[in-house]
């Protein structure tokens, strides 16, 4: 009885040590994961508020380049931060050093480099009855998009732009041959800023109240007149 009584403190100590080990293994990693998750969501919010208007809400590109990890492979996180801090001259990419802190730039560069883009897949039922993912079509090869773009062009652009000859503005065949589709959409979305970058001295194109989807449709319609098509 005396031997068992003397070992009770030791047994209690072992139980406490075991409990602390469990807490360390399961609770502490949870705190780390929660912090990482918080940083990820904070970075995503920074992206949506500052970058999505040009690079797309799913990061697959709009008037700016695609920012999915596969396209950023040649760049380190430090290089990405440098581009964000200083901007890119003669483009619509501004300097963000006056708006974002270094901590936010680190969060954002890590998010762009490490996190996959939030793409939405279109699903259909195949001939065999199984679900299959539809392949993406290029923006200027979607007939429904082109039809919507033509309607928008007739409503907003026809008064100044002719298919083949210069009117109040250049022909949209000339526009399509001189610019890629991102530059066309950039001119529609930010006409004054883009014209200043391109050195236009006589800017008459107004800013239209169009959604990003409508800008994509309109840009696709104009781009289809490229001579190589």
KOLRO-332831 format. One record per residue (C-alpha): residue in three letters; chain; residue number from 1; x, y, z. Coordinates in steps of 0.5 Angstrom, whole numbers, plus 500, padded with zeros to 3 digits. Layout:
(site "ALA","A",NUM,(X,Y,Z));
...
This chain:
(site "UNK","A",1,(500,500,500));
(site "UNK","A",2,(506,505,502));
(site "UNK","A",3,(509,503,495));
(site "UNK","A",4,(502,505,491));
(site "UNK","A",5,(501,511,495));
(site "UNK","A",6,(508,514,493));
(site "UNK","A",7,(507,513,486));
(site "UNK","A",8,(500,517,486));
(site "UNK","A",9,(504,524,484));
(site "UNK","A",10,(508,520,479));
(site "UNK","A",11,(502,518,475));
(site "UNK","A",12,(498,524,476));
(site "UNK","A",13,(504,528,473));
(site "UNK","A",14,(504,523,467));
(site "UNK","A",15,(497,524,466));
(site "UNK","A",16,(498,532,466));
(site "UNK","A",17,(504,531,461));
(site "UNK","A",18,(500,527,456));
(site "UNK","A",19,(494,532,456));
(site "UNK","A",20,(499,537,455));
(site "UNK","A",21,(502,533,449));
(site "UNK","A",22,(495,532,446));
(site "UNK","A",23,(493,540,447));
(site "UNK","A",24,(500,541,443));
(site "UNK","A",25,(499,537,438));
(site "UNK","A",26,(492,538,436));
(site "UNK","A",27,(490,545,439));
(site "UNK","A",28,(496,549,437));
(site "UNK","A",29,(497,547,429));
(site "UNK","A",30,(489,549,429));
(site "UNK","A",31,(491,556,431));
(site "UNK","A",32,(497,556,426));
(site "UNK","A",33,(492,554,420));
(site "UNK","A",34,(487,559,423));
(site "UNK","A",35,(492,564,422));
(site "UNK","A",36,(494,562,415));
(site "UNK","A",37,(487,562,413));
(site "UNK","A",38,(486,569,416));
(site "UNK","A",39,(492,571,411));
(site "UNK","A",40,(489,568,405));
(site "UNK","A",41,(482,571,406));
(site "UNK","A",42,(485,578,407));
(site "UNK","A",43,(489,577,401));
(site "UNK","A",44,(483,575,397));
(site "UNK","A",45,(480,581,399));
(site "UNK","A",46,(486,586,398));
(site "UNK","A",47,(486,582,391));
(site "UNK","A",48,(478,583,390));
(site "UNK","A",49,(478,591,392));
(site "UNK","A",50,(485,593,388));
(site "UNK","A",51,(486,588,382));
(site "UNK","A",52,(480,584,380));
(site "UNK","A",53,(477,590,376));
(site "UNK","A",54,(483,589,371));
(site "UNK","A",55,(485,582,372));
(site "UNK","A",56,(479,579,373));
(site "UNK","A",57,(475,576,379));
(site "UNK","A",58,(478,569,378));
(site "UNK","A",59,(485,572,376));
(site "UNK","A",60,(484,569,369));
(site "UNK","A",61,(485,576,366));
(site "UNK","A",62,(481,581,363));
(site "UNK","A",63,(484,588,361));
(site "UNK","A",64,(490,586,365));
(site "UNK","A",65,(494,579,364));
(site "UNK","A",66,(492,573,368));
(site "UNK","A",67,(495,572,375));
(site "UNK","A",68,(494,565,376));
(site "UNK","A",69,(500,561,379));
(site "UNK","A",70,(502,557,372));
(site "UNK","A",71,(503,564,369));
(site "UNK","A",72,(507,567,375));
(site "UNK","A",73,(512,561,375));
(site "UNK","A",74,(518,565,372));
(site "UNK","A",75,(517,571,378));
(site "UNK","A",76,(519,570,385));
(site "UNK","A",77,(514,573,390));
(site "UNK","A",78,(519,579,391));
(site "UNK","A",79,(519,580,384));
(site "UNK","A",80,(511,580,384));
(site "UNK","A",81,(512,585,390));
(site "UNK","A",82,(516,590,386));
(site "UNK","A",83,(512,590,380));
(site "UNK","A",84,(506,592,385));
(site "UNK","A",85,(510,597,388));
(site "UNK","A",86,(513,601,382));
(site "UNK","A",87,(508,599,377));
(site "UNK","A",88,(509,598,370));
(site "UNK","A",89,(511,604,365));
(site "UNK","A",90,(507,606,359));
(site "UNK","A",91,(501,601,361));
(site "UNK","A",92,(495,601,366));
(site "UNK","A",93,(499,598,371));
(site "UNK","A",94,(500,603,377));
(site "UNK","A",95,(504,604,383));
(site "UNK","A",96,(501,601,389));
(site "UNK","A",97,(506,603,394));
(site "UNK","A",98,(502,609,396));
(site "UNK","A",99,(495,605,397));
(site "UNK","A",100,(498,598,400));
(site "UNK","A",101,(502,597,406));
(site "UNK","A",102,(508,592,405));
(site "UNK","A",103,(505,587,409));
(site "UNK","A",104,(499,587,404));
(site "UNK","A",105,(504,587,399));
(site "UNK","A",106,(507,580,402));
(site "UNK","A",107,(500,577,403));
(site "UNK","A",108,(498,579,396));
(site "UNK","A",109,(504,576,393));
(site "UNK","A",110,(504,570,397));
(site "UNK","A",111,(496,569,395));
(site "UNK","A",112,(498,570,387));
(site "UNK","A",113,(504,565,387));
(site "UNK","A",114,(501,560,391));
(site "UNK","A",115,(493,560,391));
(site "UNK","A",116,(490,557,385));
(site "UNK","A",117,(485,561,381));
(site "UNK","A",118,(478,560,383));
(site "UNK","A",119,(475,558,376));
(site "UNK","A",120,(468,556,375));
(site "UNK","A",121,(467,550,370));
(site "UNK","A",122,(462,549,365));
(site "UNK","A",123,(459,542,366));
(site "UNK","A",124,(454,538,361));
(site "UNK","A",125,(451,531,361));
(site "UNK","A",126,(455,527,355));
(site "UNK","A",127,(453,522,350));
(site "UNK","A",128,(454,516,355));
(site "UNK","A",129,(450,519,361));
(site "UNK","A",130,(456,521,365));
(site "UNK","A",131,(458,529,367));
(site "UNK","A",132,(464,532,363));
(site "UNK","A",133,(467,539,363));
(site "UNK","A",134,(466,543,357));
(site "UNK","A",135,(473,546,354));
(site "UNK","A",136,(474,553,354));
(site "UNK","A",137,(473,557,348));
(site "UNK","A",138,(477,563,346));
(site "UNK","A",139,(473,570,348));
(site "UNK","A",140,(473,572,340));
(site "UNK","A",141,(470,565,338));
(site "UNK","A",142,(463,565,342));
(site "UNK","A",143,(458,566,337));
(site "UNK","A",144,(453,568,343));
(site "UNK","A",145,(458,573,346));
(site "UNK","A",146,(459,576,339));
(site "UNK","A",147,(452,577,338));
(site "UNK","A",148,(451,581,344));
(site "UNK","A",149,(457,585,342));
(site "UNK","A",150,(454,587,336));
(site "UNK","A",151,(448,589,339));
(site "UNK","A",152,(452,593,344));
(site "UNK","A",153,(456,596,338));
(site "UNK","A",154,(450,598,335));
(site "UNK","A",155,(448,602,341));
(site "UNK","A",156,(454,605,343));
(site "UNK","A",157,(459,605,338));
(site "UNK","A",158,(456,606,331));
(site "UNK","A",159,(456,613,331));
(site "UNK","A",160,(463,614,331));
(site "UNK","A",161,(466,608,328));
(site "UNK","A",162,(465,605,321));
(site "UNK","A",163,(467,598,319));
(site "UNK","A",164,(473,599,314));
(site "UNK","A",165,(474,607,314));
(site "UNK","A",166,(476,612,319));
(site "UNK","A",167,(470,616,321));
(site "UNK","A",168,(470,620,328));
(site "UNK","A",169,(474,615,330));
(site "UNK","A",170,(478,609,327));
(site "UNK","A",171,(475,604,324));
(site "UNK","A",172,(474,598,328));
(site "UNK","A",173,(478,593,323));
(site "UNK","A",174,(484,598,324));
(site "UNK","A",175,(483,598,332));
(site "UNK","A",176,(483,590,331));
(site "UNK","A",177,(489,590,327));
(site "UNK","A",178,(493,595,332));
(site "UNK","A",179,(491,592,339));
(site "UNK","A",180,(490,585,342));
(site "UNK","A",181,(483,584,345));
(site "UNK","A",182,(486,586,352));
(site "UNK","A",183,(488,593,350));
(site "UNK","A",184,(481,594,346));
(site "UNK","A",185,(477,592,353));
(site "UNK","A",186,(482,597,356));
(site "UNK","A",187,(480,603,352));
(site "UNK","A",188,(473,601,353));
(site "UNK","A",189,(474,601,361));
(site "UNK","A",190,(479,606,362));
(site "UNK","A",191,(478,611,355));
(site "UNK","A",192,(481,617,359));
(site "UNK","A",193,(487,614,362));
(site "UNK","A",194,(489,609,356));
(site "UNK","A",195,(489,615,351));
(site "UNK","A",196,(494,619,356));
(site "UNK","A",197,(498,613,356));
(site "UNK","A",198,(498,612,348));
(site "UNK","A",199,(499,619,347));
(site "UNK","A",200,(493,621,344));
(site "UNK","A",201,(492,629,344));
(site "UNK","A",202,(485,629,342));
(site "UNK","A",203,(481,624,346));
(site "UNK","A",204,(473,624,345));
(site "UNK","A",205,(471,617,347));
(site "UNK","A",206,(467,618,353));
(site "UNK","A",207,(467,613,358));
(site "UNK","A",208,(460,608,358));
(site "UNK","A",209,(457,605,363));
(site "UNK","A",210,(458,598,362));
(site "UNK","A",211,(459,592,366));
(site "UNK","A",212,(465,588,365));
(site "UNK","A",213,(461,582,362));
(site "UNK","A",214,(459,587,357));
(site "UNK","A",215,(466,590,356));
(site "UNK","A",216,(468,583,354));
(site "UNK","A",217,(462,582,349));
(site "UNK","A",218,(464,588,346));
(site "UNK","A",219,(471,587,346));
(site "UNK","A",220,(470,580,343));
(site "UNK","A",221,(466,583,337));
(site "UNK","A",222,(471,588,335));
(site "UNK","A",223,(477,584,335));
(site "UNK","A",224,(473,579,331));
(site "UNK","A",225,(475,584,325));
(site "UNK","A",226,(482,582,326));
(site "UNK","A",227,(485,581,319));
(site "UNK","A",228,(488,574,321));
(site "UNK","A",229,(481,572,322));
